[in-house]
Amino acid sequence: MNKRAIFRVSVIGAMALAVVPAAGTAASAAPARVGIAGASNWTTQAKTAGAVPDSTPVTFGVNVSLRDSAGLQQYVQQVSTPGSSNFRKFLTPQQFADAYAPTADTQRKVSNWLSSQGLQVRYSSTDRTYIAVSGSAAQIHQAFGAPLDKYSKSGRTVTAPSGGLSVPADLGGAIQGVVGLDTSHQIQTTNRKPTPTATAARSAGTDDGCSNFYGQHTVSAEWDAAPAPFGARLPGANCGYTPQQLATARGITSTGLTGKGITVGIGLWCNDLMTEADTNRWASIHWPGLKAGQYTSLQPKDGPQCTGPDGEQDLDVQAIHGAAPNANIVYGNASAPQDDALISMFHQFLDANKVDIITNSWGEVWCPMWTPPAPPRTKTSSCRPPPQGVSILFSSGDAGDNSNGNAPKKNGTLNDYPASDPLATAVGGTSLGLTNASGSAVGFEQGWTTAESDETNDKWSPWSSGRSAGGGGTSKTFAQPFYQKGRVPAALAGATPHRVYPDLANIADWYAGYRIGTHDDFDQSGNFEMQENGGTSLASPYTAGMVALALESNKGTRLGFLNPLIYAKSHAGLTDIKAGPVKYGTEQVSFEGPRAAEAFNAESLLNQTLHATDGFDNTRPAGASPAPPGPSSPV
């Protein structure tokens, strides 16, 4: 995915050498330097906590300038747009390198200069656009002309360049920028568990445990009614839908498609070495297991592999496997949750050119202090999946408009990134109510905005949002992309039209979520358990599995950038998730804590800006993902 990003370039003028000239001669000027992207404008308003010690090891990445950036942007649009003469004429990595990438001489020149500064080149992408580098803080200061300082930000100590970055003038056209020196970006996953109590304890006052489908059990008569607008006792907690139920509900089972011959990549960091075993143990109860070699991991080339328990990894693998049980899965194991490490991981995926789809269940909130200009060129911005044909999905976040229910106040709303980027396919969330054990009866599907009210001393609290809504809204930075022109209502895009996200939506509400098997439980004891999980961390990989089925039905032909297909006039294969009243919800009852009521589709109960309408809206613009895949899908 070749991402555009906007940068402010701080040009550093030539500086006089600190030497005394010989008698009768003029002072010699230092070699000219030019500014590059990679510094952060928020540091100008922040208080420093001191300099980073010179010997501190640092990893970062260098983006090498494309040979024909404008031509690539044009080709991205053409190859992704139905009706174009170049539609789906995807490029191989070599064709991309020959047409748009820096030359081998340019890459070599940059690498040699980095080495001359004492820095270590750890990995270079085969398309020559990215170089992963490590070195000391002192070496970075020497190379780029700005020291690294420590800052206190959002309760954390972070590092960032204290001024503009520069390089020798003869490299100015070769180096677009540096990424990873600013560690303030809090990249996090978006999976959520509904409650810290064990599944059996979330029994909603019955002896039957949690419900296998919506409405199977109702809170017992010893409890009084839920708060308005309900006025009655609600169904009890859900155990999480099984892969059989969800495949039936989505129309997958009847197609006979399994994802055979398609490979889905997962973009994340670190590696849970128990994920394959967890998945096969989960599958022994619910679903066909992983075959030998069906699940593999991509080892990071930019640094050492980190390991540890990770419920997100289990969720992603089991969501894909639940939708497409015969699809191959490659886990992209970035070395750290940092910009440069994630970019390296993307390039490794694209170097090999063996994955057809990449799902990413992580992101960050894009704060106003980063605009203008845009945030540093991170995550998706170095990638070019549209011309190569890889479809890349991002979860849209789990906090709605990120206002925490205070949208009209001074802070207003914030955007999720990378989901809000025009060249990301953002997957939002829905609340799905299956009303029988097989999954064949879909009682409701609504936009995911769930509000909570807690009962204490027989009194219900006001409805609050917490983090229980699919991310979405109108970008404050990115202009309206070509595929949304004439498709997105002006009331959402704005007088000066901007990007609106998400683009798709799928099951996400963790109070009506997905049943996974994991050893990453709440107390980190490492014991395997079946667990309900959700968030747009579920929506993105499950949608990726469904896209794999669409590829299979299309004889394995890649789909590339999905958004032009999603916003096409026909919307073939997509279901509009319509507006509706606050009618459905659940109750979470535990004798260890307060009783909680959860209201689905609760936009009207909260002070926020995301609202469902029939047709296009800013909670799930184009509806659910295509189901069932087949001739009617937009492939």
HUMOSUL-V105193 format. One record per helix or strand of 3 or more residues. SS is the DSSP state (alpha for helix, beta for strand). FROM is the first residue (numbers start at 1). TO is the last residue. If there is no record, write none. Layout:
# HUMOSUL-V105193
ss: [SS	SS]
from: [FROM	FROM]
to: [TO	TO]
This chain:
# HUMOSUL-V105193
ss: [beta	alpha	beta	beta	alpha	alpha	alpha	beta	beta	alpha	beta	beta	beta	alpha	beta	alpha	alpha	alpha	beta	alpha	beta	alpha	beta	alpha	beta	beta	alpha	alpha	beta	beta	beta	beta	beta	beta	alpha	alpha	beta	beta	alpha	beta	beta	alpha	alpha	beta	beta	alpha]
from: [33	41	48	57	69	93	104	120	130	137	148	156	165	169	175	199	243	253	263	275	295	311	328	339	357	362	368	385	391	415	425	442	451	473	482	490	498	504	510	514	529	536	563	585	595	603]
to: [37	45	51	64	80	99	116	124	136	144	153	161	168	171	179	201	249	255	269	286	298	323	334	352	360	366	370	388	395	417	434	447	456	479	484	493	501	507	512	518	534	553	566	588	599	605]
